[in-house]
Amino acid sequence: MTTVLVVEDDFMVAKLHSRYVAATDGFTVVGVAHTGAEALRAADELRPDLVLLDIYLPDMDGISVLRELRAKEEGGHHVDALFVTAAKDAHVVREALRAGALHYLIKPFDRAALQDQLRHAAALRARLDTLGEARQEDVDQIFGGRPRASRELPKGLASHTADLVERTLRAHADGLSAAECAEVGAFSRVSARRYLEYFADTGQAEVTLRYGGTGRPEHRYRWIA
């Protein structure tokens, strides 16, 4: 379970973001802070895995909060940060990146956009935790695998079905063929193959060739984003 601290000065927006997090499998909100000082205290006490951090706070800006969190990491606890803010100035975005943010979402955004980034943060954390020594392909995937702020599907593909196929793949770490995915997810084999090929084409899934009992090759897909 990935624990999340929501840092947002607007009480209603903080509740909304908390609901988005709570609705994402594998995530739980452990605290909410409305100022920079509250955020630093909560991070120290709750030790969350991820902080959703606004730039505009009443006592200090979010980038300063993140820099202070980074300065305290000598104790061994490392927290990731995802900025969720209305700040659009390119200089601010650059400073957020330099401070060590995983990503930067500009308000307004929908639940799917935030959930994409939450899942990416969890996948990245899990991948780094299991790597003893990184290969170049691991590094390329980690640094180059950031998802877009929102999913833009090709014509003919639906977000709801894409989410179902994604969840099905995520639940089977060893990968699935199109036929297996269709059976598990309860949709047609043709439909499963279209979405699996889309995920493979966009680098969110890897595809390998395996020969089954009939001697005929089949493609197997494994979620890697």
C-alpha positions as CSV (number, residue, x, y, z in Angstrom):
1,M,0.0,0.0,0.0
2,T,1.3,3.4,-1.0
3,T,0.7,6.1,1.7
4,V,0.0,9.6,0.6
5,L,0.1,13.0,2.2
6,V,-2.1,15.6,0.5
7,V,-0.8,19.2,0.8
8,E,-3.4,21.8,-0.4
9,D,-4.4,25.1,1.1
10,D,-8.0,24.9,-0.3
11,F,-10.0,22.7,2.0
12,M,-12.5,21.6,-0.7
13,V,-9.8,20.8,-3.2
14,A,-7.9,18.8,-0.6
15,K,-11.0,16.7,0.0
16,L,-11.4,16.2,-3.7
17,H,-7.8,15.1,-4.2
18,S,-8.1,12.8,-1.2
19,R,-11.1,11.1,-2.7
20,Y,-9.2,10.7,-6.0
21,V,-6.4,9.0,-4.1
22,A,-8.7,6.8,-2.0
23,A,-10.4,5.6,-5.2
24,T,-7.1,4.4,-6.6
25,D,-6.3,0.7,-5.8
26,G,-3.2,0.4,-3.7
27,F,-3.2,3.9,-2.3
28,T,-4.4,5.4,1.0
29,V,-4.4,9.0,2.4
30,V,-2.6,9.1,5.7
31,G,-2.8,12.9,6.3
32,V,-3.9,16.3,4.9
33,A,-1.9,19.5,5.4
34,H,-3.0,23.1,4.5
35,T,0.3,24.9,5.0
36,G,3.9,24.3,4.4
37,A,4.7,24.0,8.1
38,E,1.9,21.5,8.6
39,A,3.2,19.5,5.6
40,L,6.7,19.3,7.1
41,R,5.4,18.2,10.5
42,A,3.0,15.7,9.0
43,A,5.7,14.2,6.7
44,D,8.0,13.8,9.7
45,E,5.3,12.1,11.8
46,L,3.5,10.1,9.2
47,R,6.5,9.3,6.9
48,P,4.4,8.9,3.7
49,D,5.6,7.3,0.5
50,L,4.3,10.2,-1.6
51,V,3.3,13.8,-1.2
52,L,0.8,15.5,-3.4
53,L,2.1,19.1,-3.2
54,D,0.6,22.4,-4.2
55,I,2.9,25.3,-5.1
56,Y,0.7,28.0,-3.6
57,L,0.6,27.7,0.2
58,P,0.0,30.5,2.7
59,D,3.3,30.4,4.6
60,M,5.8,29.0,2.0
61,D,5.8,27.7,-1.5
62,G,5.6,24.0,-2.3
63,I,9.1,23.9,-3.9
64,S,10.6,25.1,-0.6
65,V,8.6,22.4,1.2
66,L,10.1,19.8,-1.1
67,R,13.6,21.1,-0.6
68,E,13.2,20.9,3.1
69,L,11.9,17.3,2.9
70,R,14.9,16.4,0.7
71,A,17.2,18.0,3.3
72,K,15.8,15.7,6.0
73,E,16.3,12.5,4.1
74,E,19.6,11.7,5.8
75,G,17.5,9.7,8.4
76,G,16.8,7.1,5.7
77,H,13.2,7.8,4.8
78,H,12.7,8.9,1.2
79,V,9.5,10.5,0.1
80,D,8.4,11.1,-3.5
81,A,6.6,14.2,-4.5
82,L,4.0,15.0,-7.2
83,F,3.1,18.6,-7.7
84,V,-0.7,19.3,-8.3
85,T,-1.0,23.1,-8.9
86,A,-2.4,25.9,-10.9
87,A,1.1,27.4,-11.3
88,K,2.0,27.5,-15.0
89,D,5.2,29.6,-15.1
90,A,8.0,27.7,-16.9
91,H,10.5,28.8,-14.2
92,V,8.4,27.2,-11.5
93,V,8.1,24.0,-13.4
94,R,11.9,24.0,-13.9
95,E,12.5,24.5,-10.2
96,A,10.0,21.8,-9.3
97,L,12.0,19.4,-11.5
98,R,15.3,20.5,-10.0
99,A,13.9,20.0,-6.5
100,G,13.2,16.3,-7.3
101,A,9.5,16.1,-8.2
102,L,8.3,13.0,-10.0
103,H,5.8,14.9,-12.1
104,Y,3.8,18.1,-12.3
105,L,0.0,18.2,-12.9
106,I,-1.6,21.6,-13.8
107,K,-5.1,22.2,-12.5
108,P,-7.7,21.6,-13.5
109,F,-7.3,17.9,-14.2
110,D,-9.6,14.9,-13.9
111,R,-9.4,11.9,-11.7
112,A,-7.9,9.7,-14.5
113,A,-5.0,12.1,-15.0
114,L,-4.1,12.0,-11.3
115,Q,-4.5,8.2,-11.0
116,D,-2.2,7.7,-14.0
117,Q,0.5,9.6,-12.1
118,L,-0.1,7.8,-8.8
119,R,0.2,4.4,-10.5
120,H,3.4,5.5,-12.2
121,A,4.9,6.7,-9.0
122,A,4.1,3.4,-7.3
123,A,5.5,1.4,-10.2
124,L,8.7,3.4,-10.2
125,R,9.1,3.1,-6.5
126,A,8.6,-0.7,-6.7
127,R,11.0,-1.1,-9.6
128,L,13.7,0.8,-7.9
129,D,13.2,-1.2,-4.6
130,T,13.7,-4.5,-6.5
131,L,16.7,-3.4,-8.6
132,G,20.1,-4.5,-7.1
133,E,22.0,-3.1,-10.0
134,A,20.4,-1.1,-12.8
135,R,21.0,-1.9,-16.5
136,Q,20.9,0.8,-19.1
137,E,17.5,-0.4,-20.2
138,D,16.2,-0.1,-16.6
139,V,17.5,3.5,-16.4
140,D,16.0,4.4,-19.8
141,Q,12.7,3.0,-18.7
142,I,12.7,4.8,-15.4
143,F,13.7,8.2,-16.8
144,G,11.8,7.9,-20.1
145,G,8.7,6.2,-19.0
146,R,6.6,9.1,-17.6
147,P,3.0,8.8,-18.7
148,R,1.2,11.8,-20.3
149,A,-1.0,13.9,-18.0
150,S,-4.1,12.2,-19.5
151,R,-4.6,9.2,-21.7
152,E,-5.3,10.0,-25.3
153,L,-6.6,6.9,-26.9
154,P,-6.7,6.2,-30.7
155,K,-10.1,6.4,-32.4
156,G,-12.2,3.3,-31.6
157,L,-10.6,2.6,-28.2
158,A,-12.5,3.5,-25.0
159,S,-11.0,4.6,-21.7
160,H,-13.2,2.3,-19.6
161,T,-12.1,-0.8,-21.5
162,A,-8.4,0.4,-21.5
163,D,-8.6,0.7,-17.8
164,L,-10.0,-2.9,-17.5
165,V,-7.3,-4.3,-19.7
166,E,-4.6,-2.4,-17.8
167,R,-5.9,-3.7,-14.4
168,T,-6.0,-7.2,-15.8
169,L,-2.4,-7.0,-16.9
170,R,-1.3,-5.4,-13.7
171,A,-2.8,-8.3,-11.7
172,H,-0.8,-10.9,-13.7
173,A,2.9,-10.0,-13.3
174,D,4.0,-13.0,-15.5
175,G,2.0,-11.6,-18.4
176,L,-1.0,-12.8,-20.5
177,S,-1.8,-13.7,-24.0
178,A,-4.7,-12.0,-25.7
179,A,-6.8,-15.1,-25.2
180,E,-6.0,-15.3,-21.5
181,C,-6.6,-11.5,-21.0
182,A,-10.0,-11.8,-22.8
183,E,-11.0,-14.8,-20.6
184,V,-9.9,-13.1,-17.3
185,G,-11.4,-9.7,-18.2
186,A,-14.6,-11.1,-19.7
187,F,-14.3,-9.3,-23.1
188,S,-13.7,-10.5,-26.6
189,R,-10.3,-11.8,-27.8
190,V,-10.3,-9.3,-30.7
191,S,-10.9,-6.4,-28.3
192,A,-8.3,-7.6,-25.8
193,R,-5.7,-7.8,-28.6
194,R,-6.4,-4.2,-29.8
195,Y,-5.8,-2.8,-26.4
196,L,-2.8,-5.0,-25.7
197,E,-1.2,-3.9,-28.9
198,Y,-1.9,-0.3,-28.1
199,F,-0.2,-0.7,-24.7
200,A,2.8,-2.4,-26.4
201,D,3.1,0.3,-29.0
202,T,3.1,3.1,-26.4
203,G,5.7,1.4,-24.2
204,Q,3.3,0.6,-21.3
205,A,3.6,-3.1,-21.9
206,E,6.2,-5.4,-23.2
207,V,5.4,-8.2,-25.7
208,T,7.3,-11.5,-26.0
209,L,6.8,-14.5,-28.3
210,R,6.2,-17.9,-26.7
211,Y,5.5,-21.2,-28.3
212,G,2.6,-23.1,-26.7
213,G,1.7,-26.7,-26.6
214,T,0.4,-26.7,-30.2
215,G,3.7,-25.4,-31.4
216,R,2.2,-22.2,-32.6
217,P,3.7,-19.0,-31.4
218,E,1.7,-16.6,-29.3
219,H,2.3,-13.1,-28.1
220,R,2.4,-12.5,-24.4
221,Y,2.0,-9.1,-22.8
222,R,3.3,-7.8,-19.5
223,W,2.6,-4.4,-17.9
224,I,5.8,-2.4,-17.3
225,A,4.7,1.3,-17.1
